[in-house]
């Protein structure tokens, strides 16, 4: 009986040892699986981080490439009643966006625009939130020509009436946060229906555009060209639109100062 009891006790001890070993093996396997999962998760997170950084770094290169230029022009021209073109476009997260040798002509051929260069320093975080925010926008040598020669007055009135009616139905509000806008050495030429011409040259303009309810400041200088004479114009001022009326003269608080030297009023007839 004693021998049988000892044998039984040994068997019980071996059974407990086997159970302990099995439990230890299970814990080791479970720990190994957890480590493997954590390692896989780390590799996935690392891959996602590298992918995001790569995309972040590649976006300027893609936008600045010929392929990016074609896509941008296709998208823009699909939404315009005319054709836009430019020679080159470069983008940098730090230096901003620069577009060189821009041209636009509407479908009627009556409005033509040429710009030597546009450089923009956008605040990308604000733009992603749906607000227009540009640290500094510089437009160099824009030349605008509007030719209305031969245009029927009746057609013009119909277009103006339609625009007015549409304007009464809805109020357009730009989501502006901050735009500092500068024009260097611009020019405007307007030819009216009778062929008379109004020309404004040497246009230099600065506009510090702010949201509705805040003060927007501006300053403009130019020269009205009449035959061989130039009449200098200088205007400066500020406006503060009322939030309830938007960009409308209604309720607007403003101050304008205009200085005109040696201007013949007849030269303003085309506009």
C-alpha positions as CSV (number, residue, x, y, z in Angstrom):
1,X,0.0,0.0,0.0
2,X,2.8,2.4,0.8
3,X,4.4,1.7,-2.6
4,X,1.2,2.3,-4.4
5,X,0.6,5.5,-2.5
6,X,4.1,6.8,-3.5
7,X,3.6,5.8,-7.1
8,X,0.2,7.6,-7.2
9,X,1.8,10.7,-5.6
10,X,4.6,10.7,-8.2
11,X,2.0,10.4,-11.0
12,X,0.1,13.4,-9.5
13,X,3.3,15.4,-9.3
14,X,4.2,14.6,-12.9
15,X,0.7,15.5,-14.0
16,X,0.9,18.9,-12.2
17,X,4.4,19.4,-13.8
18,X,3.0,18.6,-17.2
19,X,0.1,21.0,-16.7
20,X,2.6,23.7,-15.5
21,X,4.8,23.1,-18.6
22,X,1.8,23.2,-20.9
23,X,0.6,26.5,-19.3
24,X,4.0,28.0,-19.6
25,X,4.2,27.0,-23.2
26,X,0.8,28.6,-23.8
27,X,1.9,31.9,-22.1
28,X,5.1,31.9,-24.2
29,X,3.2,31.4,-27.4
30,X,0.7,34.1,-26.4
31,X,3.5,36.5,-25.6
32,X,5.2,35.7,-28.9
33,X,2.0,36.3,-30.8
34,X,1.5,39.7,-29.0
35,X,5.1,40.7,-29.8
36,X,4.5,39.7,-33.5
37,X,1.3,41.7,-33.7
38,X,3.0,44.7,-32.1
39,X,5.9,44.4,-34.5
40,X,3.5,44.2,-37.5
41,X,1.6,47.2,-36.2
42,X,4.8,49.2,-35.9
43,X,5.8,48.3,-39.4
44,X,2.3,49.3,-40.7
45,X,2.5,52.7,-38.9
46,X,6.0,53.3,-40.2
47,X,4.9,52.5,-43.7
48,X,1.9,54.9,-43.4
49,X,4.2,57.6,-42.0
50,X,6.7,57.2,-44.9
51,X,3.8,57.2,-47.4
52,X,2.4,60.4,-46.0
53,X,5.8,62.1,-45.9
54,X,6.5,60.9,-49.5
55,X,3.2,62.3,-50.7
56,X,3.8,65.5,-48.9
57,X,7.2,65.9,-50.6
58,X,6.0,64.7,-54.0
59,X,3.0,67.0,-54.3
60,X,5.1,70.1,-55.2
61,X,7.1,68.1,-57.8
62,X,3.9,66.7,-59.3
63,X,2.2,70.1,-59.5
64,X,5.3,71.7,-61.0
65,X,5.7,69.0,-63.6
66,X,4.4,69.1,-67.2
67,X,1.8,66.4,-66.2
68,X,0.5,68.6,-63.4
69,X,0.4,71.6,-65.7
70,X,-1.9,69.7,-68.2
71,X,-4.2,68.5,-65.4
72,X,-4.6,72.0,-63.9
73,X,-5.2,73.7,-67.2
74,X,-7.8,71.0,-68.2
75,X,-9.7,71.5,-64.9
76,X,-9.6,75.3,-65.0
77,X,-10.5,75.6,-68.7
78,X,-13.4,73.2,-68.2
79,X,-15.0,75.7,-65.7
80,X,-14.2,78.9,-67.7
81,X,-15.9,80.5,-70.7
82,X,-12.5,81.0,-72.4
83,X,-9.0,79.6,-72.5
84,X,-6.3,80.0,-69.9
85,X,-2.7,79.2,-70.6
86,X,0.6,79.6,-68.8
87,X,4.3,78.8,-69.5
88,X,5.4,77.3,-66.2
89,X,4.1,76.6,-62.7
90,X,6.3,75.9,-59.7
91,X,5.1,75.0,-56.2
92,X,7.0,74.8,-52.9
93,X,5.6,74.3,-49.4
94,X,8.0,77.0,-48.2
95,X,8.4,79.4,-51.1
96,X,4.8,79.3,-52.3
97,X,3.5,79.1,-55.8
98,X,4.8,80.9,-58.9
99,X,3.1,81.0,-62.3
100,X,4.9,82.6,-65.3
101,X,3.6,84.0,-68.6
102,X,-0.1,83.7,-68.1
103,X,-2.7,84.4,-70.8
104,X,-6.4,84.3,-71.0
105,X,-8.9,84.9,-73.8
106,X,-12.7,84.6,-73.4
107,X,-14.8,82.7,-76.0
108,X,-15.9,85.9,-77.7
109,X,-12.3,87.1,-78.0
110,X,-13.3,90.5,-76.5
111,X,-11.5,90.1,-73.2
112,X,-7.7,89.4,-73.3
113,X,-5.4,89.2,-70.3
114,X,-1.7,88.7,-70.2
115,X,0.4,88.6,-67.0
116,X,4.2,88.3,-66.7
117,X,4.2,86.5,-63.4
118,X,2.1,85.7,-60.4
119,X,3.6,84.7,-57.1
120,X,1.5,83.6,-54.1
121,X,2.4,82.6,-50.5
122,X,-0.7,80.7,-49.5
123,X,-1.4,79.6,-45.9
124,X,-2.2,75.9,-46.7
125,X,-3.7,75.1,-43.3
126,X,-6.4,77.8,-43.7
127,X,-7.1,76.9,-47.3
128,X,-7.7,73.2,-46.2
129,X,-10.3,74.6,-43.8
130,X,-12.1,76.3,-46.7
131,X,-10.8,79.9,-46.1
132,X,-8.9,82.0,-48.6
133,X,-5.7,83.1,-46.9
134,X,-2.6,84.3,-48.8
135,X,0.4,85.9,-47.1
136,X,1.4,87.8,-50.2
137,X,0.1,87.8,-53.8
138,X,2.1,89.7,-56.3
139,X,0.9,90.2,-59.9
140,X,3.6,91.6,-62.2
141,X,2.8,93.5,-65.4
142,X,-0.9,92.5,-66.0
143,X,-2.2,93.8,-69.3
144,X,-6.0,93.7,-69.7
145,X,-7.8,94.5,-72.9
146,X,-11.6,94.7,-73.3
147,X,-12.9,95.3,-76.8
148,X,-16.6,96.0,-77.2
149,X,-16.4,97.5,-80.6
150,X,-19.4,96.6,-82.7
151,X,-21.2,95.0,-79.8
152,X,-24.9,95.6,-80.0
153,X,-26.3,97.7,-77.1
154,X,-29.5,95.6,-76.9
155,X,-27.5,92.4,-76.2
156,X,-25.4,94.2,-73.6
157,X,-28.6,95.4,-71.8
158,X,-30.0,91.8,-71.7
159,X,-26.8,90.5,-70.2
160,X,-26.7,93.3,-67.6
161,X,-30.4,92.7,-66.7
162,X,-29.8,89.0,-66.2
163,X,-26.8,89.6,-64.0
164,X,-28.8,92.1,-61.9
165,X,-31.7,89.7,-61.4
166,X,-29.3,86.9,-60.4
167,X,-27.6,89.2,-58.0
168,X,-30.9,89.9,-56.2
169,X,-31.6,86.2,-55.7
170,X,-28.4,85.3,-53.9
171,X,-25.6,87.0,-52.1
172,X,-22.1,85.8,-52.9
173,X,-19.7,85.8,-49.9
174,X,-16.0,85.0,-50.4
175,X,-14.6,83.0,-47.4
176,X,-11.7,85.4,-47.1
177,X,-9.4,85.3,-44.1
178,X,-6.4,87.3,-45.3
179,X,-5.2,88.4,-48.8
180,X,-2.4,90.9,-49.3
181,X,-2.6,91.7,-53.0
182,X,-0.1,93.8,-55.0
183,X,-0.2,94.8,-58.7
184,X,3.0,96.0,-60.3
185,X,3.0,98.1,-63.5
186,X,-0.4,97.0,-64.8
187,X,-2.4,98.3,-67.7
188,X,-6.1,98.4,-68.7
189,X,-7.4,99.2,-72.2
190,X,-11.1,99.5,-73.0
191,X,-12.5,100.0,-76.5
192,X,-16.2,100.9,-76.4
193,X,-18.9,100.0,-79.0
194,X,-18.1,103.1,-81.1
195,X,-14.4,102.4,-81.2
196,X,-13.3,105.0,-78.6
197,X,-10.5,104.0,-76.4
198,X,-9.8,104.4,-72.7
199,X,-6.3,103.4,-71.5
200,X,-4.9,103.3,-68.0
201,X,-1.2,102.5,-67.7
202,X,1.5,102.4,-65.0
203,X,-1.0,100.9,-62.6
204,X,0.4,100.0,-59.2
205,X,-2.1,98.8,-56.6
206,X,-2.0,97.4,-53.1
207,X,-5.0,95.8,-51.4
208,X,-5.0,94.3,-47.9
209,X,-8.3,92.3,-48.1
210,X,-9.9,91.2,-44.9
211,X,-13.1,89.3,-43.9
212,X,-16.5,91.0,-44.0
213,X,-16.8,93.1,-40.8
214,X,-13.1,94.0,-40.8
215,X,-11.4,96.9,-42.5
216,X,-9.9,96.4,-45.9
217,X,-7.3,99.0,-47.0
218,X,-6.3,99.8,-50.6
219,X,-4.2,102.2,-52.6
220,X,-3.9,102.7,-56.4
221,X,-1.9,104.9,-58.7
222,X,-2.1,105.1,-62.5
223,X,-1.9,107.2,-65.5
224,X,-4.8,107.9,-68.0
225,X,-3.3,108.0,-71.5
226,X,-4.9,110.5,-73.9
227,X,-3.0,111.0,-77.2
228,X,0.4,112.2,-76.1
229,X,-0.6,113.2,-72.6
230,X,-0.8,111.3,-69.3
231,X,-3.1,112.3,-66.5
232,X,-2.0,111.0,-63.1
233,X,-4.5,109.4,-60.7
234,X,-4.0,108.4,-57.1
235,X,-6.6,106.9,-54.8
236,X,-6.4,105.5,-51.4
237,X,-9.0,104.5,-48.8
238,X,-10.6,101.7,-46.7
239,X,-13.9,99.9,-46.5
240,X,-15.6,97.9,-43.8
241,X,-18.6,95.9,-45.1
242,X,-21.5,95.1,-42.8
243,X,-21.7,91.3,-42.0
244,X,-25.5,91.3,-42.6
245,X,-25.1,92.8,-46.1
246,X,-21.9,91.1,-47.3
247,X,-19.8,92.7,-50.0
248,X,-22.5,95.4,-50.8
249,X,-22.5,99.2,-50.6
250,X,-25.5,98.9,-48.3
251,X,-24.4,99.7,-44.8
252,X,-20.8,99.9,-45.8
253,X,-18.5,102.2,-43.7
254,X,-15.8,103.6,-46.0
255,X,-13.4,106.4,-46.7
256,X,-12.0,107.4,-50.1
257,X,-9.4,110.0,-51.1
258,X,-8.9,110.6,-54.9
259,X,-6.3,112.9,-56.4
260,X,-6.5,113.6,-60.1
261,X,-4.1,115.8,-62.0
262,X,-4.7,117.3,-65.5
263,X,-7.4,114.8,-66.5
264,X,-9.8,115.4,-69.5
265,X,-13.2,114.0,-68.5
266,X,-13.8,113.1,-72.2
267,X,-11.2,110.3,-71.9
268,X,-13.4,108.5,-69.5
269,X,-16.3,108.1,-72.0
270,X,-15.5,104.5,-73.0
271,X,-16.0,103.3,-69.4
